[in-house]
Amino acid sequence: MYELKVILGENEYPLKIKENIINDAQSFFSKMDADMDKGWQMSKSWVENPSQFQRCQIAADRLFTSIHLNKKETAIMMAAYIINQMPTVKIIDIDTTGNMSETSFS
């Protein structure tokens, strides 16, 4: 079981992600990577080939949207993607001002 703290401005959301979700979602993660391989609009900048860190920032932006829209399944999948890419992450501090490059992980 992975436990994450997601910080959105003044609010914190604890997320628990089961290991089997990460293991079972590898094809989903591959599809996400294939989509990002085409380049991605990161706030005001187009990124031709997002790095691993930038891909996690993109997933964190989608995590933010999922939490905002109360889409729990999507939120779990975005968190699972980040854990899959960065297994030691414990805290995701998501920028809520529209600049996803300011999102940080620790």
Phi and psi in degrees as a GROMACS rama.xvg file:
@    title "Ramachandran Plot"
@    xaxis  label "Phi"
@    yaxis  label "Psi"
@TYPE xy
-101.265  137.419  TYR-2
-118.362  125.407  GLU-3
-118.064  149.718  LEU-4
-112.178  119.486  LYS-5
-102.815  122.634  VAL-6
-106.069  123.574  ILE-7
-124.098  94.3461  LEU-8
62.0312  -117.848  GLY-9
-85.8885  -9.58512  GLU-10
-103.413  146.717  ASN-11
-122.814  138.351  GLU-12
-125.683  119.594  TYR-13
-80.6399  136.815  PRO-14
-126.542  134.906  LEU-15
-114.738  126.377  LYS-16
-120.316  121.817  ILE-17
-75.3848  144.109  LYS-18
-58.3051  -37.7792  GLU-19
-65.0196  -26.6332  ASN-20
-63.8856  -44.4151  ILE-21
-64.548  -44.6947  ILE-22
-64.0284  -40.259  ASN-23
-78.5954  -13.3003  ASP-24
-100.828  13.5112  ALA-25
-58.4511  -38.4722  GLN-26
-68.7338  -34.9413  SER-27
-63.5395  -43.5692  PHE-28
-63.4756  -39.2109  PHE-29
-62.4813  -39.1116  SER-30
-66.4711  -40.8469  LYS-31
-59.8321  -45.8469  MET-32
-62.8195  -40.3773  ASP-33
-62.2343  -40.527  ALA-34
-62.6474  -43.1799  ASP-35
-74.8446  -21.909  MET-36
-60.8825  -21.8019  ASP-37
-82.6982  -2.45518  LYS-38
100.239  162.08  GLY-39
-151.267  141.367  TRP-40
-81.5136  111.064  GLN-41
-108.175  98.7174  MET-42
57.1264  -115.301  SER-43
-91.3074  -6.60541  LYS-44
-111.367  139.919  SER-45
-89.6697  126.354  TRP-46
-109.476  113.779  VAL-47
-62.6925  -44.6674  GLU-48
-138.677  87.2903  ASN-49
-59.4608  137.116  PRO-50
-72.8718  172.379  SER-51
-57.7945  -43.7694  GLN-52
-62.5461  -44.8415  PHE-53
-64.3205  -36.6917  GLN-54
-61.7133  -37.9006  ARG-55
-69.1335  -35.2092  CYS-56
-64.8739  -38.934  GLN-57
-63.4055  -46.4864  ILE-58
-62.7002  -37.8791  ALA-59
-64.1906  -37.4637  ALA-60
-63.2313  -40.9736  ASP-61
-69.146  -33.3135  ARG-62
-62.1287  -45.012  LEU-63
-56.8197  -48.7626  PHE-64
-61.358  -42.0235  THR-65
-63.3296  -41.9678  SER-66
-65.0209  -44.377  ILE-67
-59.7965  -38.6596  HIS-68
-92.5734  5.05366  LEU-69
58.6754  39.5586  ASN-70
-99.8941  84.7097  LYS-71
-61.9884  -42.4522  LYS-72
-62.1968  -43.7676  GLU-73
-65.9807  -40.2844  THR-74
-59.8373  -43.8798  ALA-75
-63.5787  -40.8859  ILE-76
-67.1411  -38.22  MET-77
-68.0001  -40.824  MET-78
-64.8001  -39.9057  ALA-79
-63.8668  -39.3018  ALA-80
-60.0771  -45.7324  TYR-81
-62.4491  -44.1208  ILE-82
-62.0804  -40.1406  ILE-83
-61.3619  -38.1458  ASN-84
-81.5871  -34.9988  GLN-85
-134.075  77.8973  MET-86
-60.7651  -19.6116  PRO-87
-92.2533  -1.92407  THR-88
-66.1974  137.799  VAL-89
-122.218  -27.3014  LYS-90
-130.289  130.914  ILE-91
-116.311  113.153  ILE-92
-103.292  98.6149  ASP-93
-88.1887  126.001  ILE-94
-66.211  129.063  ASP-95
-107.417  9.93472  THR-96
-97.0878  1.98691  THR-97
98.1246  6.98605  GLY-98
-114.677  88.1111  ASN-99
-64.5869  -16.6792  MET-100
-72.4461  -8.71454  SER-101
-91.066  -4.97744  GLU-102
-67.2693  136.043  THR-103
-127.934  161.395  SER-104
-130.671  141.741  PHE-105
